[in-house]
């Protein structure tokens, strides 16, 4: 349990997750709407610019984790990244060329690569490993609540003033995020614990990279499952947004916001459930449910173009993505505890599944142009089904007290 005497740092972390929710992912699906509605881009071009930005960001994931492992200025890193992401997006109304749009979104993606390891590190440094599962559940709860709140605002304001309003909303939320992170006291963060060191600062300056992951078959398998999950998942909401744009361009942004809000509202109880029960029930039961939902969702999108049906199906994303988002740092913590390599491993795995997410819009865009939207949804559903089967038959339980911890844990830092 979190220490009541440290309630102020925890509340500040709550608000940081709430306000940073809309900032950390940049424009997300709104980018597709903006480029389609304002600049009349083709789906393949939209997918390509999103893929370029995503693939470039992969190069920053592992170094970002290593930076967070080493630096005591974790809060400052969050502030700088938030400003860069927002600045890159606010420039979009003033540029029109493919090159400059790709550059701004690449900068946004690169800066955004630090958020996941930074928030995870600050959380672990505040709570310690025993309370980390519950803290992650709380982080994800406030993150999803923040996403729902900002999506409601974006939908309403975009309906009144047009899609460009989402840029300025992001700027306001960035200011709120900076204020929230400033209220997290740096002295309350144990930076040795924050990088996954259980017994002190041994080997804290040793470099870590992908070679470390090669010693852990479970972590490699988990990385493959995550990559397939995001390859199937990342393009689904942008595709739905494009379908909504074709039905009613004026309602595209509000309806996309409705999709986001619907999913985020479901993610809140899912994150709370993972935080409260993943210690007792283990990790794998949650993983199976989260991975099963994704192929079902992809198939259901093909049954109707009705906007209310599409928004309703998006509720399923709240179950799958809500479970996955909460479990991901917990499983990485299980497999890296005591090594001092938590954040660099988190960054490396984020790079692996980020590759799937980056390739997803490009793949889906080309399938749409070749065979239509339904074919793209079914292609993504097939990939998701493969990921579920892999989790079912090959991924072991990673909970230290329920799984086979000795054979699935990463070798100690001293041994690398």
C-alpha positions, 0 to 999 in steps of 0.5 A, a space after each residue: 500500500 502507498 504510504 499515507 505520509 507521502 500522499 502529496 507525491 502520489 496525488 501529484 503523480 495522479 494528476 501528472 498521469 491525468 494531464 499527460 494522457 493526451 500529450 504523451 501520444 501526440 495527435 494520435 487518431 486526430 492526425 489522420 482526420 486532420 490530414 484527410 479533412 483539411 489537406 485531402 491526403 490519401 489513406 496511403 500517404 496518411 499511413 506512410 507519414 505515421 509509419 515514418 514517425 513511428 519507425 524513427 521513434 524506435 531508435 530512441 526507445 532503448 536510449 530513452 530507457 537508459 537515460 531514465 535509468 541514469 538521470 536523477 532529473 526524471 521530472 525535467 525530462 518529462 517537461 522537456 519532452 511534453 514541450 517538444 511534443 506539443 510544439 511539433 503538433 502546434 506547428 501543423 496548421 502552418 505547414 502543408 508539405 508531406 516532408 514537413 508534416 513527417 518531420 514534425 511528427 517524427 520530432 513528436 514521436 522521438 520526444 514521446 519515447 521518454 514518457 513511458 519509462 519516465 512515469 514507470 521509473 518515478 512510480 517505482 522510485 516512489 512506491 518500491 517493487 511491492 506496491 508497484 502493481 497497485 501504483 501502475 493500476 492507479 497510473 493507468 486509471 488516471 491516464 485513461 480518465 485523462 484521455 476520456 476527459 481530453 477526448 470529450 473536450 476535443 470532440 465538443 470543441 472540434 464540432 464548434 470550431 473545427 479539427 484545428 482546435 485539438 492542437 491548442 487543447 494539447 498546449 493547455 494540457 501540457 502546461 497542466 502537466 508541467 505544473 503537476 510534475 513540478 509538484 512531485 518532489 524529487 527527494 521522494 524518488 529513490 533513483 536506485 529503486 527506480 531503475 530496478 535495483 533491489 539491493 543498492 546502487 551496484 553496477 548502476 553505470 554499466 551500459 545495458 542494451 539488447 544483448 541483455 534481452 537475449 538471455 531471457 527467452 520469456 522476455 523475448 517471447 513477451 516482446 514478440 507477443 507485444 509486437 503482434 498485438 500493436 501491429 494489429 491494434 494501432 491502425 484500427 482506430 485511425 481506420 475507423 476515423 477515416 470511415 467516419 470521415 467518409 460518412 460525415 466529415 463534420 462529425 468525424 472528429 466528434 465521433 472519433 472522440 466518442 470512440 476514444 471516450 468509450 474505450 477510455 471509460 472501459 479502461 478505467 475499471 480494467 486498470 483498477 482490476 489489474 492493479 488490485 488483482 494481478 498479485 493474487 490472480 497472476 498476470 497470464 489470465 489477464 493477458 489471455 483476456 486482453 489478447 482475445 478481445 483484439 481479433 474479435 474487435 477487428 472482425 466486428 468492425 466489418 459488420 456495419 458502417 453505422 457510426 453508432 455500431 463503430 463506437 460501440 465496438 470501440 468499447 472492446 478496445 477498453 478491455 484489451 488495451 486497458 489490460 495490456 497497458 497496465 500489465 506491460 510495465 508490471 511484467 517487465 518489472 517481474 523479469 528485471 527486478 534486482 538487475 538495475 535494468 528496468 527502464 532500459 528493458 522497458 524502453 527496449 520492449 517498447 521499441 519492439 512493440 513500437 515497430 509493430 505499431 509503426 508498421 500497422 498504419 502503413 500496412 492497413 493503408 495499403 490494404 485499404 487502397 488495394 481491397 477496401 476497409 473490411 479487408 484491412 480490418 480482417 487482416 489486422 484481426 488475423 494478426 491479432 489471432 496469431 498473437 493470442 495463440 502465442 500467449 495461450 500456448 507459449 507465454 508462461 506466468 511471470 509473477 515471481 511467486 506463481 511462475 517459474 521465476 528463476 528460469 525466466 528472470 534476467 541474469 543479474 547486472 553483475 553477470 552482464 
